[in-house]
Each structure stands twice: as structure tokens, then as C-alpha cells.
């Protein structure tokens, strides 16, 4: 198994698709002043990516004839999370700059940044936090759990 495979990219794009759907619903419902609140935010931003990551690892196991070590499952999950961590900040950058620049003030407050912190710096900090949190949550934690559940050998 390698990192940056097409299989991993496909599942990462599924995760990004749910992220885009969540951002679109935020705009359509007018609930776009923060990332808090709304059942769909919890489902589309958290639960859906976890399920997709799990399904991506399971699909890879099925491609191996139903046999996969924990290490292989972890590598696959980490690869999916790595792709997601690289693509999702681009989605958020476009969202911030083209659709909803006003939400940056909520991001500034959430990270307890000074009101004098530039918008560009706030966005940069948020994108870095998203990359790290995606890799830690999805790449390490969820991949470990899913690999333990799905391993067979």
C-alpha cells in the first residue's frame, strides 16, 4: 500500500463533497455566522467523514480478498486523511474569500485572536489548524479504530 493512491484520493474527495454540501447548506439556510449549531453541521462535518474513512478502509480490505493487517488499514486510512487534509483547506480558503468573509470574525473569536490580527493571518492559522486536526483526528485516531475493527489476519 502506498500513500497518495487513487483509491485514497477518491474517498478523500467523498469527504470533501460532504464538506462542500455542509457549507452550501450553511449558506442556503442562512445559518452561516459560525460553524456551531445545526444538526447537518455535526453530521456532515464529523459523522460523514468518519463513515467515509471507515468505508474506504473496508473497501481496500475487500480489494485484498477480505484480508488486511492493522498496519495496512492504518496506512490506507492515514492516506485518505492526508489527501483530505491537503484538499479541505483549499475549499475553506475559497469559502472564506469568495462566499463568506464575515465568518472569519467568528474564527478569530474562536481562536481567541486579537481584533487587530489581520484577516489573512486568521485564515492562515485556521487552515493550519484544519490540516493538523484532520491528520490527528482522521489520520491517527479514526484510522486506528477502524483498522482495529476491520483487520483480519
Backbone bond lengths (Angstrom), bond angles and torsions (degrees), N, CA, C in turn:
res aa  C-N    CA-C-N  psi(-1)  N-CA   C-N-CA  omega(-1)  CA-C   N-CA-C  phi
1 X - - - 1.453 - - 1.518 109.93 -
2 X 1.296 115.34 140.96 1.448 119.64 -179.69 1.521 109.69 -123.90
3 X 1.306 113.93 157.63 1.459 118.33 171.64 1.523 107.98 -79.38
4 X 1.292 116.21 154.37 1.459 123.87 178.70 1.526 112.86 67.28
5 X 1.323 117.03 40.03 1.463 120.18 174.86 1.527 109.31 -86.09
6 X 1.333 115.44 163.44 1.466 119.99 178.20 1.527 111.64 -64.72
7 X 1.309 115.60 -34.80 1.466 120.64 178.05 1.529 110.04 -60.80
8 X 1.315 116.79 -45.63 1.465 121.09 179.23 1.526 110.67 -64.92
9 X 1.316 116.79 -42.07 1.461 120.78 178.92 1.529 110.63 -61.72
10 X 1.322 117.57 -41.44 1.461 121.02 -179.79 1.534 110.84 -58.88
11 X 1.325 116.98 -47.73 1.458 119.71 -178.75 1.533 111.64 -70.48
12 X 1.313 117.42 -33.62 1.469 119.86 175.14 1.524 109.97 -64.34
13 X 1.321 117.52 -38.55 1.461 120.39 177.90 1.525 111.64 -67.55
14 X 1.334 117.22 -33.16 1.464 118.97 172.34 1.525 110.12 -60.70
15 X 1.329 116.45 -43.17 1.474 121.01 178.93 1.529 110.07 -62.71
16 X 1.323 116.31 -42.82 1.466 120.90 178.43 1.522 110.38 -64.26
17 X 1.329 116.76 -36.65 1.466 120.14 177.85 1.522 112.11 -59.52
18 X 1.325 116.56 -42.38 1.471 119.45 176.80 1.524 111.54 -67.42
19 X 1.318 116.96 -33.76 1.458 120.84 176.12 1.528 110.22 -63.71
20 X 1.314 116.75 -45.97 1.466 121.05 178.47 1.529 110.12 -63.19
21 X 1.325 117.24 -40.96 1.464 120.80 176.99 1.529 110.88 -59.92
22 X 1.325 116.93 -42.65 1.464 120.89 178.72 1.525 110.93 -62.41
23 X 1.332 116.86 -46.17 1.468 120.38 179.84 1.531 110.51 -63.72
24 X 1.328 117.16 -38.33 1.462 120.44 177.80 1.526 110.86 -65.06
25 X 1.333 117.04 -42.56 1.465 120.38 177.77 1.523 111.46 -64.06
26 X 1.327 116.52 -36.48 1.462 119.68 176.47 1.524 110.09 -58.64
27 X 1.315 116.22 -43.66 1.464 120.21 -178.71 1.524 111.54 -71.92
28 X 1.322 117.03 -41.78 1.460 120.60 -178.01 1.522 112.76 -67.11
29 X 1.332 116.94 -34.04 1.463 120.17 -179.11 1.530 112.39 -88.78
30 X 1.319 117.11 -8.45 1.458 120.33 -177.77 1.521 113.06 77.08
31 X 1.309 117.27 5.84 1.464 122.86 179.27 1.528 108.63 -91.88
32 X 1.343 115.58 57.98 1.454 120.66 -170.80 1.525 114.20 -119.67
33 X 1.328 116.24 23.30 1.458 118.91 178.73 1.527 112.83 -89.26
34 X 1.349 116.57 -15.93 1.464 121.13 177.19 1.523 107.93 -156.62
35 X 1.316 115.52 173.36 1.462 120.45 176.41 1.526 110.74 -94.33
36 X 1.322 118.29 4.82 1.465 122.88 177.39 1.517 109.68 -91.02
37 X 1.331 115.42 155.79 1.461 120.63 173.09 1.513 113.05 81.87
38 X 1.297 114.91 156.34 1.459 121.32 179.53 1.518 110.88 87.24
39 X 1.326 115.77 123.66 1.463 120.11 -178.53 1.517 111.43 -60.03
40 X 1.328 116.43 -37.32 1.457 119.73 -176.01 1.528 112.03 -66.36
41 X 1.333 116.95 -27.45 1.466 118.89 177.76 1.521 110.52 -66.74
42 X 1.317 116.27 -43.25 1.474 119.72 178.87 1.520 110.78 -65.66
43 X 1.319 116.32 -42.48 1.467 120.17 -177.72 1.528 110.91 -70.35
44 X 1.320 117.18 -49.79 1.458 120.44 -173.38 1.524 113.62 -77.69
45 X 1.333 117.97 -28.54 1.465 119.84 -178.79 1.518 112.94 -91.48
46 X 1.320 118.43 -22.66 1.458 120.21 -175.10 1.521 112.21 -120.60
47 X 1.311 116.79 -59.74 1.462 120.33 -173.90 1.530 112.53 -66.82
48 X 1.321 117.57 -46.38 1.463 120.45 -178.05 1.535 111.70 -59.91
49 X 1.339 120.07 -47.14 1.465 118.75 178.15 1.530 113.35 -61.78
50 X 1.332 117.30 -35.13 1.463 120.14 178.22 1.527 109.86 -64.88
51 X 1.333 116.51 -45.22 1.461 120.91 179.54 1.536 110.53 -63.87
52 X 1.325 116.77 -42.71 1.467 120.54 179.98 1.527 110.66 -64.18
53 X 1.319 117.70 -41.94 1.468 120.96 177.73 1.522 110.07 -61.16
54 X 1.322 116.45 -45.40 1.459 121.73 177.82 1.535 110.63 -58.91
55 X 1.333 116.63 -45.90 1.464 120.93 -179.74 1.528 111.76 -66.47
56 X 1.330 116.99 -34.74 1.462 120.10 177.22 1.521 111.95 -63.87
57 X 1.335 116.74 -42.36 1.466 120.99 177.66 1.529 109.53 -67.46
58 X 1.331 116.53 -42.37 1.470 120.34 179.47 1.523 110.93 -63.12
59 X 1.310 116.93 -41.77 1.462 120.58 178.94 1.529 110.90 -61.96
60 X 1.319 116.82 -40.20 1.466 120.38 178.23 1.526 110.39 -65.25
61 X 1.326 116.56 -39.90 1.460 120.44 176.86 1.530 110.17 -60.77
62 X 1.328 116.21 -43.60 1.457 120.38 179.15 1.531 111.40 -63.83
63 X 1.334 116.80 -33.41 1.462 120.75 176.83 1.529 111.03 -66.41
64 X 1.318 117.39 -25.88 1.472 122.45 177.83 1.523 111.66 -90.48
65 X 1.308 117.40 15.89 1.456 120.73 179.02 1.516 113.47 78.38
66 X 1.310 117.21 25.20 1.463 121.44 177.49 1.516 114.20 84.18
67 X 1.334 116.89 7.02 1.465 120.85 -178.84 1.530 108.67 -120.84
68 X 1.333 115.58 126.48 1.452 119.69 178.88 1.522 108.69 -155.95
69 X 1.311 116.44 137.13 1.461 120.39 176.56 1.520 108.96 -79.48
70 X 1.328 115.29 165.34 1.460 119.80 176.30 1.522 109.88 -60.75
71 X 1.307 116.62 -40.72 1.463 121.38 -178.19 1.528 110.98 -61.96
72 X 1.327 116.96 -43.39 1.464 120.40 178.45 1.531 111.21 -64.05
73 X 1.321 116.64 -41.35 1.456 120.52 178.17 1.521 111.89 -65.07
74 X 1.325 115.53 -41.57 1.457 119.83 178.96 1.529 110.52 -63.75
75 X 1.325 117.29 -44.30 1.465 120.73 178.81 1.523 111.05 -59.88
76 X 1.318 115.33 -42.25 1.466 119.30 -179.95 1.532 110.87 -64.29
77 X 1.329 116.36 -47.01 1.458 120.13 178.91 1.515 112.39 -63.70
78 X 1.322 116.44 -40.47 1.466 119.59 178.89 1.523 110.12 -65.73
79 X 1.336 117.54 -37.91 1.466 120.66 177.60 1.520 112.13 -62.89
80 X 1.326 116.65 -42.75 1.463 120.59 177.05 1.522 109.80 -62.00
81 X 1.337 116.07 -45.06 1.466 120.34 179.89 1.525 111.53 -65.05
82 X 1.322 116.76 -35.49 1.466 120.16 178.88 1.517 110.45 -65.19
83 X 1.317 117.43 -45.94 1.459 120.23 175.50 1.529 110.76 -58.50
84 X 1.341 116.18 -46.23 1.465 120.36 179.70 1.526 110.78 -60.83
85 X 1.327 116.57 -41.52 1.466 120.77 -179.75 1.526 111.58 -65.63
86 X 1.306 117.94 -27.29 1.466 121.12 178.66 1.527 112.86 -84.50
87 X 1.333 116.99 -31.43 1.468 120.26 -175.75 1.525 112.44 -90.62
88 X 1.330 118.17 -40.66 1.470 120.23 -173.83 1.530 113.72 -61.31
89 X 1.336 120.93 -35.43 1.464 117.67 176.54 1.532 113.42 -62.53
90 X 1.324 117.07 -29.43 1.463 120.11 176.80 1.529 109.39 -65.79
91 X 1.328 115.83 -40.89 1.468 120.42 177.88 1.529 109.92 -61.63
92 X 1.332 116.30 -46.43 1.466 119.42 -179.80 1.526 111.54 -66.49
93 X 1.312 117.58 -38.52 1.463 120.12 178.16 1.524 110.12 -60.14
94 X 1.315 116.86 -46.25 1.468 120.42 177.86 1.522 110.77 -63.87
95 X 1.325 116.71 -40.02 1.470 120.63 178.81 1.527 110.29 -61.84
96 X 1.327 116.12 -47.19 1.466 119.78 -179.37 1.528 111.29 -63.65
97 X 1.306 117.30 -47.50 1.462 120.46 -172.23 1.527 113.88 -79.23
98 X 1.322 117.65 -33.12 1.464 119.79 -173.58 1.519 114.92 -104.65
99 X 1.338 117.35 -24.99 1.464 118.76 -171.61 1.524 113.03 -115.84
100 X 1.332 118.01 -48.55 1.465 119.79 -170.94 1.532 111.62 -142.57
101 X 1.297 116.36 74.07 1.468 120.57 179.36 1.530 110.96 -68.32
102 X 1.338 117.51 -22.28 1.469 121.10 -178.44 1.522 112.93 -65.50
103 X 1.320 118.28 -26.14 1.461 120.94 -178.44 1.526 111.50 -69.85
104 X 1.327 116.92 -15.60 1.472 120.66 179.26 1.531 110.64 -62.45
105 X 1.312 118.12 -30.82 1.473 119.52 177.29 1.526 110.35 -65.99
106 X 1.344 118.31 -35.60 1.460 120.99 174.76 1.524 110.39 -66.01
107 X 1.332 116.66 -41.17 1.465 120.97 177.41 1.529 109.63 -61.56
108 X 1.330 116.76 -43.25 1.470 121.73 178.53 1.526 110.31 -58.42
109 X 1.332 117.17 -44.99 1.466 121.28 179.54 1.530 111.33 -67.22
110 X 1.324 116.77 -39.63 1.462 121.23 -179.03 1.523 111.05 -61.84
111 X 1.318 116.86 -41.91 1.465 121.02 179.94 1.535 112.15 -86.60
112 X 1.329 116.17 5.09 1.468 122.65 179.41 1.523 112.03 53.90
113 X 1.327 115.59 45.56 1.458 121.25 177.68 1.526 109.23 -91.43
114 X 1.275 115.50 154.08 1.460 121.98 179.98 1.525 109.92 -64.37
115 X 1.310 115.65 149.74 1.463 119.66 177.85 1.529 111.13 -66.82
116 X 1.320 116.39 -15.64 1.467 119.56 178.01 1.529 112.26 -87.56
117 X 1.327 117.04 -5.07 1.466 120.36 177.40 1.525 108.50 -67.26
118 X 1.315 116.06 128.75 1.464 120.15 -176.49 1.524 111.26 -64.24
119 X 1.308 114.88 153.09 1.455 121.02 178.77 1.525 110.68 -59.86
120 X 1.308 117.17 -40.34 1.470 120.94 179.48 1.523 111.12 -61.69
121 X 1.320 116.85 -41.09 1.469 120.51 179.40 1.524 110.79 -67.93
122 X 1.334 117.48 -40.79 1.464 121.25 178.29 1.524 110.01 -60.77
123 X 1.327 116.65 -45.90 1.466 120.53 179.17 1.523 110.01 -63.25
124 X 1.323 117.63 -43.19 1.461 121.55 179.04 1.520 112.06 -60.12
125 X 1.315 116.50 -45.10 1.470 120.90 178.25 1.521 110.15 -62.20
126 X 1.336 116.58 -44.21 1.460 120.05 -180.00 1.528 111.68 -62.04
127 X 1.313 117.59 -41.42 1.463 120.35 -179.37 1.528 110.90 -65.85
128 X 1.315 117.48 -38.74 1.470 120.81 177.09 1.530 110.24 -65.08
129 X 1.324 116.61 -43.56 1.466 120.39 178.21 1.528 109.91 -61.55
130 X 1.318 117.87 -39.92 1.464 120.92 178.88 1.524 111.64 -63.84
131 X 1.310 117.90 -41.66 1.462 121.14 179.20 1.522 110.13 -62.48
132 X 1.325 116.07 -49.94 1.465 120.30 -177.79 1.525 110.91 -65.11
133 X 1.327 117.12 -45.46 1.469 119.06 -178.13 1.529 111.49 -66.92
134 X 1.325 118.33 -35.57 1.467 120.68 176.91 1.523 110.57 -63.71
135 X 1.326 116.19 -43.56 1.463 119.10 -179.99 1.517 111.86 -67.25
136 X 1.331 116.90 -40.17 1.465 119.38 -178.76 1.520 110.84 -72.69
137 X 1.337 117.67 -51.92 1.465 120.34 -176.48 1.526 111.92 -67.50
138 X 1.326 116.09 -57.79 1.463 119.22 -175.70 1.528 111.75 -81.01
139 X 1.333 116.41 -43.16 1.456 120.12 -174.85 1.502 114.67 -71.33
140 X 1.323 117.85 -36.10 1.458 120.33 -176.99 1.528 111.29 -105.29
141 X 1.310 117.48 -59.45 1.462 121.34 -172.20 1.532 111.78 -66.44
142 X 1.320 117.16 -58.83 1.463 120.28 -175.86 1.527 110.78 -68.40
143 X 1.322 118.24 -38.61 1.466 120.33 177.95 1.523 111.28 -62.96
144 X 1.325 117.38 -38.56 1.464 120.69 177.64 1.520 110.78 -63.13
145 X 1.318 116.49 -48.92 1.470 120.80 -178.94 1.523 110.70 -63.47
146 X 1.335 117.34 -48.15 1.464 120.58 -178.31 1.522 110.90 -63.58
147 X 1.316 117.35 -38.55 1.474 120.62 -179.90 1.507 111.41 -67.42
148 X 1.323 116.43 -37.78 1.461 118.84 176.69 1.524 112.01 -65.56
149 X 1.324 115.91 -38.69 1.466 120.20 179.42 1.525 110.76 -69.66
150 X 1.334 116.74 -39.43 1.467 121.04 -171.64 1.524 114.68 -92.09
151 X 1.316 118.76 -11.12 1.476 118.78 -174.53 1.520 110.57 -65.62
152 X 1.291 114.05 144.57 1.470 121.51 175.59 1.517 107.14 -145.23
153 X 1.294 115.04 116.59 1.453 121.29 175.22 1.490 108.87 170.00
